[in-house]
Amino acid sequence: DLSFLQSLRMVQLRVTRALSGESLCELSAAEDTTVLQLKELIQEQVGIPWHDQRLLCDGSELKKRGATLGEVLNLSRPEVALMIRQYERKEMQAAWLIEGIWKRNRRHYQERLAADRIAGFWRRWRRRLQEAPRDQ
């Protein structure tokens, strides 16, 4: 099976610091290794927790944890730059929760604001009609 053989192809991957370019380690990983698995390998080699890692390839962040190296890397030049996040995991989880609540409520806020503007328009319109002189 060709797909099985392709999944066994190994990639020699160089991990560097994003800003300085300093080489941190070299890893050997299969093309079907996910980004999350790669972060775990880097954690084993370098000691940086996987949740504090931001991996960059050709200037863009590898955000999808389930994406494979074969999908996201330039295999002709397999190099990943590592940036370290400078926050506590609990703080970031709280920020994600707050952002999610804000995004969900923002739509309701905008709908309520629009409804209030429409209701205000009709109240002013009705008041003008009541105050207008009536012909007898």
C-alpha positions as CSV (number, residue, x, y, z in Angstrom):
1,D,0.0,0.0,0.0
2,L,1.5,3.3,-1.2
3,S,-0.1,5.5,1.5
4,F,1.3,3.3,4.2
5,L,4.8,3.6,2.8
6,Q,4.5,7.4,2.5
7,S,3.4,7.5,6.1
8,L,6.7,5.8,7.0
9,R,8.8,8.5,5.3
10,M,10.8,10.3,7.8
11,V,11.7,14.0,7.8
12,Q,14.8,15.4,9.4
13,L,13.5,18.6,11.1
14,R,15.6,21.5,12.4
15,V,14.1,23.5,15.3
16,T,15.4,27.0,15.8
17,R,14.5,30.0,18.0
18,A,12.3,32.3,16.0
19,L,14.0,35.6,16.7
20,S,17.7,34.7,17.2
21,G,17.9,31.8,14.7
22,E,19.8,29.7,17.3
23,S,19.5,26.0,16.7
24,L,17.6,24.2,19.5
25,C,17.5,20.6,18.3
26,E,17.1,18.3,15.3
27,L,14.3,15.8,15.2
28,S,13.4,12.9,13.0
29,A,9.7,12.6,12.5
30,A,7.3,10.8,10.1
31,E,5.4,12.9,7.6
32,D,2.1,11.9,9.2
33,T,3.2,13.3,12.6
34,T,0.8,15.9,13.8
35,V,1.7,19.4,15.0
36,L,0.7,18.5,18.5
37,Q,2.9,15.4,18.4
38,L,5.8,17.5,17.1
39,K,5.3,19.9,20.0
40,E,5.5,16.9,22.4
41,L,8.7,15.8,20.7
42,I,10.2,19.2,21.1
43,Q,9.1,19.2,24.8
44,E,11.0,15.9,25.3
45,Q,14.2,17.3,23.6
46,V,14.3,20.8,24.8
47,G,12.0,20.8,27.9
48,I,9.7,23.6,26.9
49,P,6.0,22.6,27.6
50,W,4.0,22.0,24.5
51,H,1.3,24.5,25.5
52,D,3.9,27.3,25.7
53,Q,5.2,26.7,22.1
54,R,4.3,28.6,19.0
55,L,5.7,26.9,15.9
56,L,6.3,29.0,12.8
57,C,7.1,27.7,9.3
58,D,7.9,30.2,6.6
59,G,6.5,33.0,8.7
60,S,3.1,31.5,9.4
61,E,2.1,29.8,12.7
62,L,1.2,26.1,12.6
63,K,-2.1,26.5,14.4
64,K,-4.0,23.3,13.6
65,R,-2.8,20.7,16.1
66,G,-4.2,17.8,14.0
67,A,-2.4,18.9,10.8
68,T,0.4,16.7,9.7
69,L,4.0,17.7,8.9
70,G,3.5,16.6,5.3
71,E,0.6,19.1,5.0
72,V,2.1,22.1,6.7
73,L,5.9,22.0,6.2
74,N,8.0,22.8,3.2
75,L,9.6,19.4,3.0
76,S,12.4,20.6,0.7
77,R,13.6,22.8,3.6
78,P,12.1,21.3,6.8
79,E,12.7,24.0,9.4
80,V,10.5,25.2,12.2
81,A,11.0,28.3,14.3
82,L,9.9,28.2,17.9
83,M,8.5,31.1,19.9
84,I,7.8,30.7,23.6
85,R,4.6,32.1,25.1
86,Q,5.2,34.1,28.2
87,Y,2.0,33.4,30.2
88,E,0.6,30.9,32.6
89,R,-1.7,28.3,31.1
90,K,-4.5,29.1,33.6
91,E,-4.3,32.8,32.6
92,M,-4.6,31.9,28.9
93,Q,-7.5,29.5,29.5
94,A,-9.3,32.3,31.4
95,A,-8.6,34.6,28.5
96,W,-10.1,32.1,26.0
97,L,-13.2,31.7,28.1
98,I,-13.7,35.5,28.3
99,E,-13.1,35.9,24.6
100,G,-15.7,33.2,23.8
101,I,-18.3,34.8,26.1
102,W,-17.6,38.2,24.6
103,K,-17.9,36.9,21.0
104,R,-21.2,35.1,21.8
105,N,-22.6,38.2,23.6
106,R,-21.4,40.7,21.1
107,R,-23.9,39.5,18.5
108,H,-26.8,39.8,21.1
109,Y,-25.6,43.2,22.1
110,Q,-25.6,44.4,18.5
111,E,-29.1,43.0,17.9
112,R,-30.4,44.6,21.1
113,L,-28.8,47.9,20.1
114,A,-30.5,47.8,16.7
115,A,-33.8,46.9,18.3
116,D,-33.5,49.8,20.7
117,R,-32.7,52.2,17.8
118,I,-35.8,51.0,15.9
119,A,-38.0,51.3,19.0
120,G,-36.7,54.8,19.6
121,F,-37.5,55.8,16.1
122,W,-41.1,54.6,16.3
123,R,-41.6,56.3,19.7
124,R,-40.4,59.6,18.3
125,W,-42.6,59.1,15.2
126,R,-45.6,58.4,17.3
127,R,-44.9,61.5,19.6
128,R,-44.6,63.7,16.5
129,L,-48.0,62.4,15.2
130,Q,-49.6,63.1,18.6
131,E,-48.1,66.6,18.8
132,A,-49.0,67.6,15.2
133,P,-51.9,70.0,14.9
134,R,-55.0,68.3,13.7
135,D,-57.3,69.8,11.2
136,Q,-60.9,70.2,12.3
